[in-house]
Amino acid sequence: MSKGNQKLTIFALGGVGEIGKNMYCIQYGDDIVVIDAGLKFPEEEMLGIDIVIPDITYLEENREKIRGILLTHGHEDHIGGLTYVLRHINVPVYGTKLTLGLVENKLKEAGILNETKRILINNKSVVKLGCFTATFFKTNHSIPDSVGVCLDTPEGIVVHTGDFKFDQTPVNNEMADLARMAEIGEKGVLCLLSDSTNAERPGWTGSERSVGEAIQDVFRKAKQRIIVATFASNIHRIQQVFEAAKIYDRKVTVVGRSMVNVVNISMELGYLDVPEGMLIENEEVNKLPADKVVILSTGSQGEPMSALTRMARATHKKVDILPGDTVIIAATPIPGNEKYVGRTVDQLFRIGAEVIYGPGSISGVHVSGHGSQEELKLMLNLMKPKFFIPIHGEFRMLRHHAHLAESVGVKPENIFLVDNGDTVEISKDKARYGSKVHAGNVLIDGLGVGDVGNIVLRDRKLLSQDGILVVVVTLSKQTRTILSGPDIISRGFVYVRESEQLLEEANRIVTTTLNRCVNENVSEWSTLKTSVKDALGRFLYDQTRRRPMILPIIMEV
């Protein structure tokens, strides 16, 4: 498709057809540039899993070709998987001041800070990465220092927007770089990769400044303590909480490990303006009048171990929520988290707290950081791409974004809807789907990376649904007769004291099955175990309509 055997190939290892774990790759010949390295939180069926990161097998196999990782901003779904990636692929990391500040904290915790080369960039930077030249443009998002990436390739310009919206009154007065975007568009954009998160929402996304006004209104009316729960990385929102606290003469304490880290880093780097003496320790909360305190907390997604959830259950070590306190949940639930948020809100109402929650249009205390349909069309019109790949979002969002692209003049045959691992090969004149690369999920459970797969998850699901029966039997090595047992241990299946008859009959079936196998001269352990599992499984299903996991332990003495 291009010079010699070289071709421009674009693909995602995460971040298309899903929310989170964003990772995009642009390759030309022996040069690969990676944009973002995020994580996503587990789906409901991923029992016991802490986080999910992209499978980077393809990058490991081609590590000598990777010229660097470019980070668009500091949200977890864009930087959260970085430490896991860098353990396998030690390449330079490029990011803006705040993004690198947040990354350095992660690298320090992972013990790889000194081995990782970190290069500071801004919207004026020009970075040479093999045959690519990267430049950057400022965008508006719910965290400062967000940028889009413009990659000059041998075939033409490829633009990755990062997460963006167009906020005409941003909290930090840093406007999106519209002139630079228009300039890139005038040069001619070969391919645009653009954020699809809000592609289903008509109109424009509200300004973050409107949230500040709503928060101040709540502060004005609140008679006791105020608890504000939001994403730890939503620094604009946190700044507005400090501004409201200043106006209404309240002290602020920060609870939740991630919130404490982000607030400290943002203050250190100058992205949070906190008046002298406003921050107090958690222990000081109960020493001050209730109308002089604000508690800034994690837990806007109802996470079971988050600070807000523990305060709601009165299990937090240092801070309680009392009747008459006002709780602001300044975030919209991520799809799948609605149940957890609802549970936390219920508990807060039971305590007697006033709770301000719900989508921004209802509560006024949250707006999205992603552009709605009119903003997505504006980006398309500024960039005027020849080819278009919608990214960041579930498949229906990508499809909606594709329709928006058609409505502003992008040819339908030049729009590529991809899944993780799908490749698009592009030249100056044409583009086509290429062969797939290896992609998927790597599940993190505690310190285990990728050691939990589908079979383990299936077993966990089975255990969570019907429990487990352990059958312990001791056989004689000489006579093959049963010396002791069978002993049956039940966990999560039936309550033993109320099911004695069932378990006695189960005992009898195990004994009968083993005797039959001995009489038939069956001596292989696997066959004995399978026979016990099959016979016992059939009996238990007939009696209970449940299928517990059956674990036979047969010993020989």
C-alpha positions in Angstrom: 0.0 0.0 0.0 3.0 2.3 0.4 6.7 2.6 -0.1 8.3 -0.8 -0.3 6.7 -3.1 2.2 6.1 -0.3 4.6 2.6 0.7 5.5 0.9 3.0 8.0 -1.2 0.8 10.4 -3.5 2.1 13.1 -5.0 -0.2 15.8 -6.2 -0.2 19.4 -5.3 -2.6 22.1 -7.9 -1.1 24.3 -10.5 1.7 24.3 -12.8 0.8 21.4 -16.0 -1.0 21.9 -15.6 -0.4 25.7 -15.2 2.3 28.3 -11.6 2.5 29.7 -8.2 0.9 29.3 -7.4 3.2 26.4 -4.3 2.2 24.3 -3.8 3.1 20.7 -0.9 2.3 18.4 0.3 3.8 15.1 3.0 1.8 13.2 5.0 2.5 10.1 7.6 0.0 9.2 9.9 -0.5 12.2 8.5 2.4 14.2 5.6 2.2 16.7 4.1 5.0 18.7 1.7 4.2 21.6 -0.9 6.7 22.8 -2.1 6.2 26.4 -1.9 3.1 28.6 -5.0 3.0 30.7 -7.0 0.6 32.9 -10.7 -0.1 33.3 -12.6 -1.3 36.3 -14.0 -4.9 36.3 -17.4 -5.9 35.1 -19.8 -7.5 37.4 -19.0 -11.1 36.3 -15.2 -10.6 36.9 -15.5 -11.8 40.5 -12.6 -10.8 42.7 -10.8 -8.8 40.0 -9.4 -5.4 41.0 -8.6 -3.9 37.6 -8.3 -4.8 33.9 -5.5 -3.7 31.6 -4.8 -4.2 27.9 -3.1 -7.3 26.7 0.3 -6.0 25.3 1.5 -9.3 23.8 1.9 -7.6 20.4 4.0 -4.7 21.9 6.2 -7.2 23.8 6.9 -9.1 20.6 7.8 -5.8 18.9 9.4 -3.9 21.8 12.5 -2.9 19.8 10.2 -0.9 17.4 8.4 1.2 20.1 9.7 4.8 20.1 7.6 6.0 23.1 4.3 6.3 24.9 2.5 9.6 24.5 0.0 10.4 27.3 -3.0 12.7 26.5 -4.0 13.4 30.2 -3.9 12.0 33.7 -7.1 10.1 34.2 -6.8 6.4 35.3 -8.4 5.1 32.1 -5.4 6.6 30.2 -2.5 6.2 32.6 -3.6 3.5 35.1 -2.0 0.6 33.2 1.3 2.3 32.6 3.3 0.8 35.4 2.3 -2.7 34.3 3.3 -1.9 30.7 6.6 -0.4 31.6 7.6 -3.5 33.6 7.7 -5.3 30.3 8.5 -2.5 27.9 11.0 0.1 29.1 10.4 3.0 26.7 10.3 6.8 27.1 7.0 8.3 28.4 5.9 11.8 27.2 3.3 13.8 29.1 2.4 17.3 30.3 3.4 18.6 33.7 0.4 17.4 35.7 0.1 14.1 33.8 3.8 13.3 34.5 3.3 14.4 38.2 0.5 11.8 38.6 2.5 9.2 36.7 5.6 9.7 38.8 3.6 8.9 41.9 2.5 5.6 40.4 6.0 4.8 39.2 7.4 5.5 42.7 4.9 3.1 44.3 5.8 0.4 41.7 9.5 0.9 42.3 10.4 1.8 38.7 10.7 5.6 38.9 14.4 5.7 38.3 14.4 3.2 35.4 11.7 5.1 33.5 12.6 8.0 31.2 10.0 10.8 31.4 9.9 13.7 29.0 7.9 16.8 29.7 5.8 18.2 26.8 3.4 21.0 26.2 1.4 22.4 23.3 4.5 23.9 21.8 6.6 20.7 21.9 7.9 18.9 18.8 9.0 15.3 19.4 10.8 13.1 16.9 9.9 9.4 17.3 11.5 7.4 14.5 9.8 8.3 11.3 7.1 10.2 13.2 7.0 13.8 14.4 4.6 14.5 17.2 3.1 17.9 18.1 0.3 18.6 20.6 -2.7 20.9 21.0 -4.6 22.0 24.2 -8.0 20.6 24.8 -10.6 21.1 27.6 -11.4 18.1 29.8 -12.2 17.5 33.5 -8.5 17.5 34.4 -6.0 20.2 33.5 -3.1 19.8 31.1 -5.1 17.6 28.6 -3.8 17.5 25.0 -4.6 16.0 21.7 -1.8 14.5 19.5 -0.9 15.4 16.0 1.4 12.8 14.4 3.1 13.6 11.2 3.7 10.2 9.4 5.3 9.4 6.0 1.7 9.0 4.6 0.2 12.1 6.1 -1.1 13.6 9.4 -2.9 11.4 12.0 -4.7 13.2 14.8 -5.7 11.6 18.1 -8.0 14.0 20.1 -7.7 12.5 23.5 -10.7 13.1 25.7 -12.1 16.5 25.0 -15.0 19.0 25.0 -15.2 22.7 24.0 -15.6 24.7 27.2 -16.0 28.4 26.6 -15.6 29.3 30.3 -13.1 26.8 31.7 -12.4 26.9 35.4 -8.6 27.5 34.8 -9.2 29.9 31.9 -7.2 27.7 29.7 -9.1 27.6 26.4 -8.9 24.8 23.9 -6.5 25.6 21.1 -9.0 26.1 18.3 -6.6 28.1 16.1 -4.1 25.2 16.2 -6.8 22.6 15.4 -7.9 24.7 12.5 -4.3 25.1 11.3 -3.8 21.3 11.4 -7.1 20.8 9.5 -5.9 23.3 6.8 -2.7 21.3 6.3 -4.8 18.2 5.6 -5.6 15.4 8.1 -5.2 11.9 6.7 -6.9 10.2 9.6 -8.7 11.4 12.7 -9.2 9.3 15.9 -11.8 11.1 18.0 -13.5 10.7 21.4 -17.0 9.1 21.1 -18.0 8.9 24.8 -20.9 11.4 24.5 -21.8 10.7 20.8 -25.4 9.8 21.8 -26.0 13.1 23.6 -27.4 15.9 21.4 -26.3 19.5 21.8 -23.3 20.8 23.8 -21.8 19.7 27.1 -22.2 22.2 29.9 -19.3 24.3 31.2 -17.5 23.2 34.3 -18.0 26.7 35.7 -21.7 26.1 36.0 -20.9 23.3 38.5 -19.1 25.8 40.6 -22.2 28.0 40.8 -24.3 24.9 41.8 -21.8 23.9 44.5 -21.8 27.4 45.9 -25.6 27.3 46.1 -25.5 24.1 48.1 -22.8 25.6 50.4 -25.0 28.6 51.0 -28.0 26.5 52.1 -26.1 23.8 54.1 -26.6 24.1 57.9 -24.1 21.5 59.0 -21.0 19.7 57.6 -20.7 19.3 53.8 -19.3 16.1 52.3 -18.3 16.3 48.6 -17.6 13.1 46.7 -16.0 13.3 43.3 -13.4 11.6 41.1 -10.0 12.2 42.7 -8.6 13.3 39.4 -11.3 15.9 38.7 -9.1 18.8 39.8 -11.3 21.5 38.3 -14.2 20.2 40.5 -11.9 20.1 43.6 -10.7 23.6 42.9 -14.3 24.8 42.9 -14.9 23.1 46.3 -12.0 25.0 47.8 -13.3 28.3 46.3 -16.8 27.7 47.8 -15.2 26.8 51.1 -13.3 30.1 51.1 -16.5 32.1 50.3 -18.4 30.4 53.2 -15.5 30.3 55.6 -15.2 26.6 56.0 -12.1 24.4 56.6 -11.5 21.4 54.3 -10.3 17.9 55.1 -9.4 15.3 52.5 -10.2 11.6 52.9 -9.4 8.7 50.6 -5.9 7.7 49.6 -6.2 8.6 45.9 -7.8 12.0 46.7 -5.0 12.8 49.2 -2.4 11.9 46.6 -3.9 13.9 43.8 -4.6 17.0 46.0 -1.0 16.9 47.3 0.5 16.5 43.8 -1.7 19.2 42.3 -0.9 21.7 45.0 2.8 21.0 44.7 2.7 21.5 40.9 0.5 24.6 41.1 -2.7 23.2 39.7 -4.7 23.7 42.9 -4.9 27.1 44.6 -5.7 26.4 48.3 -5.7 29.3 50.7 -3.2 29.1 53.6 -4.6 27.4 56.6 -7.8 26.0 54.9 -6.7 22.3 54.9 -7.0 20.5 58.2 -6.3 16.9 59.3 -9.1 14.4 59.6 -8.8 14.3 63.4 -9.6 18.0 63.6 -13.1 17.7 62.0 -14.9 16.9 65.3 -13.2 19.8 67.1 -14.8 22.4 64.8 -18.4 23.6 64.6 -20.4 21.5 62.0 -21.1 24.6 59.8 -17.3 25.3 59.5 -16.3 22.0 57.9 -16.1 20.5 54.4 -15.0 16.8 53.8 -13.6 16.2 50.3 -13.9 12.4 49.6 -13.5 9.6 47.2 -16.4 7.2 46.6 -18.5 8.9 43.9 -19.0 5.5 42.3 -20.2 3.7 45.5 -17.0 1.6 45.6 -17.4 -0.7 48.6 -14.0 0.2 50.2 -14.1 4.0 49.3 -14.1 6.7 52.0 -17.7 7.8 51.3 -19.1 4.2 51.5 -17.2 3.6 54.8 -18.5 6.9 56.2 -22.0 6.0 55.2 -21.7 2.6 57.1 -20.0 4.3 60.1 -16.9 2.1 59.6 -14.5 4.9 58.7 -11.8 5.3 61.4 -11.8 9.1 61.6 -14.9 10.6 60.1 -18.6 9.9 60.5 -21.6 11.3 58.6 -24.3 12.7 61.0 -28.0 13.5 60.6 -28.4 16.9 58.9 -25.0 16.7 57.1 -25.2 17.6 53.3 -23.6 15.1 50.9 -22.8 16.1 47.3 -22.1 13.3 44.9 -20.5 15.3 42.1 -20.2 12.6 39.4 -22.4 10.5 37.2 -22.1 6.7 37.8 -19.9 4.8 35.3 -22.1 2.3 33.4 -22.4 -0.8 35.7 -21.9 1.2 38.9 -25.4 2.5 39.3 -26.3 -0.2 41.8 -23.4 0.6 44.1 -24.1 4.3 44.0 -27.8 3.7 44.7 -26.9 1.6 47.7 -24.7 4.3 49.1 -27.3 7.0 48.5 -29.9 4.9 50.3 -27.6 4.4 53.3 -26.9 8.1 53.5 -30.7 8.9 53.5 -31.1 6.3 56.3 -28.5 8.2 58.4 -30.6 11.4 57.9 -28.2 13.2 55.5 -29.3 15.5 52.8 -28.0 14.0 49.5 -27.5 16.0 46.3 -27.0 13.5 43.4 -28.0 12.5 39.9 -27.1 13.7 36.4 -25.9 17.2 36.0 -29.2 18.4 34.5 -31.0 17.3 37.7 -28.5 18.2 40.4 -26.3 20.8 38.7 -23.3 19.5 40.6 -21.8 17.5 37.7 -21.1 18.0 34.0 -19.4 15.6 31.7 -15.8 16.1 30.6 -16.6 14.8 27.1 -18.1 16.7 24.1 -21.6 16.1 23.0 -22.8 15.8 19.4 -22.3 19.4 18.4 -18.7 19.5 19.8 -17.9 16.2 18.0 -19.1 17.7 14.7 -17.0 20.9 15.4 -13.9 18.8 15.9 -14.6 16.9 12.6 -15.2 20.2 10.8 -12.0 21.7 12.2 -9.9 18.7 11.2 -11.6 17.8 7.9 -10.1 14.3 7.9 -10.0 12.0 4.8 -10.4 8.9 7.0 -12.1 8.6 10.4 -11.9 6.1 13.2 -14.2 6.8 16.2 -12.6 5.7 19.5 -13.3 5.8 23.3 -16.7 4.2 23.9 -18.9 1.2 23.5 -19.9 0.1 20.0 -23.2 2.0 19.9 -21.3 5.2 20.7 -18.8 4.5 17.9 -21.8 3.9 15.5 -23.4 7.2 16.5 -20.1 9.1 16.0 -19.8 7.5 12.5 -23.3 8.9 11.6 -22.2 12.3 12.8 -19.1 12.1 10.6 -21.2 11.3 7.6 -23.5 14.2 8.4 -20.5 16.7 8.1 -19.3 15.2 4.8 -16.9 12.3 5.6 -17.5 9.6 3.0 -19.1 6.4 4.6 -16.5 4.2 2.9 -13.8 6.2 4.7 -15.1 5.6 8.2 -13.7 2.5 10.0 -15.5 1.0 13.0 -13.0 -1.2 14.7 -12.7 -3.5 17.7 -9.6 -4.0 19.9 -7.0 -5.8 17.8 -8.5 -4.7 14.4 -6.1 -2.9 12.2 -6.6 -0.2 9.6 -3.9 0.2 6.9 -3.8 3.6 5.3 -2.0 5.3 2.5 -2.3 8.7 1.0 -5.1 7.6 -1.3 -6.9 4.6 0.3 -7.5 2.7 3.5 -8.6 -0.8 4.3 -9.0 -3.2 7.2 -5.8 -5.2 7.8 -5.1 -8.5 9.6 -5.8 -8.6 13.3 -3.2 -8.3 16.1 -3.4 -10.0 19.4 -5.5 -8.0 21.9 -7.6 -8.7 24.9 -7.9 -8.2 28.7 -5.3 -8.9 31.3 -7.0 -9.3 34.7 -5.2 -8.0 37.9 -6.1 -9.7 41.1 -4.1 -8.5 44.1 -0.4 -8.9 43.1 -1.3 -11.4 40.3 -1.1 -10.1 36.8 -2.8 -12.2 34.2 -2.9 -15.4 36.4 -6.7 -15.3 36.6 -8.3 -16.4 33.3 -11.7 -17.5 32.1 -11.5 -20.9 33.8 -10.8 -19.3 37.2 -13.6 -16.8 36.8 -15.9 -19.6 35.8 -15.0 -21.5 39.0 -15.5 -18.4 41.1 -18.9 -17.8 39.5 -19.9 -21.4 40.2 -18.7 -21.1 43.8 -20.6 -17.9 44.3 -23.8 -19.4 42.9 -24.0 -23.0 44.4 -21.1 -23.4 46.8 -18.7 -26.3 47.1 -18.7 -29.9 48.5 -15.4 -31.5 49.5 -15.5 -35.3 49.7 -12.6 -36.9 51.6 -12.0 -40.7 51.4 -9.1 -42.9 52.4 -8.5 -46.2 50.5 -6.4 -49.1 51.5 -3.4 -49.6 49.1 -3.6 -53.4 49.4 -7.3 -54.2 49.5 -8.7 -51.1 47.7 -11.4 -50.9 50.4 -12.5 -47.7 52.2 -10.6 -47.3 55.4 -12.2 -43.9 56.5 -14.9 -41.7 55.1 -16.4 -40.6 53.0 -16.5 -37.3 54.9 -18.4 -34.5 53.2 -17.6 -30.8 54.0 -20.2 -28.3 52.7 -19.5 -24.6 52.2 -22.1 -22.3 50.6 -24.2 -25.3 49.5 -26.5 -26.4 52.3 -26.5 -25.9 56.1 -25.2 -29.2 57.4 -27.3 -29.4 60.6 -30.5 -29.0 58.6 -29.5 -31.4 55.8 -28.3 -34.4 57.6 -30.5 -36.8 55.6 -29.3 -35.4 52.3 -25.6 -35.7 53.2 -26.1 -39.2 54.6 -27.5 -40.3 51.2 -24.7 -38.5 49.5 -22.3 -40.5 51.7 -23.9 -43.7 50.6 -23.7 -42.8 46.9 -20.0 -42.0 47.2 -19.4 -45.3 48.9 -21.4 -47.3 46.4 -19.6 -45.6 43.5 -16.2 -46.3 44.8 -17.0 -49.9 45.6 -18.3 -50.3 42.1 -15.1 -48.9 40.6 -12.9 -51.2 42.8 -15.0 -54.2 41.7 -14.4 -53.2 38.1 -10.6 -52.9 38.7 -10.6 -49.1 38.2 -7.5 -47.8 39.8 -6.7 -44.5 38.1 -7.2 -41.5 40.4 -8.8 -39.3 37.6 -11.4 -42.0 36.8 -12.3 -42.5 40.5 -12.7 -38.8 41.0 -14.8 -38.3 37.8 -17.1 -41.2 38.8 -17.7 -39.7 42.3 -18.3 -36.2 40.8 -20.7 -37.5 38.2 -22.8 -39.7 40.5 -22.9 -37.2 43.4 -23.6 -34.3 41.0 -26.6 -36.1 39.4 -28.0 -37.0 42.9 -27.6 -33.4 44.3 -29.2 -31.8 41.2 -32.2 -34.2 41.4 -32.7 -33.4 45.1 -31.9 -29.6 45.2 -31.8 -28.3 41.6 -28.3 -26.9 42.4 -24.9 -27.7 40.9 -22.3 -27.2 43.6 -18.6 -27.6 42.8 -17.6 -31.1 43.9 -14.0 -31.6 45.0 -13.1 -35.3 45.7 -10.0 -35.9 47.7 -9.0 -39.6 47.6 -6.0 -40.7 49.7 -4.2 -44.0 49.7 -2.5 -45.6 52.7 
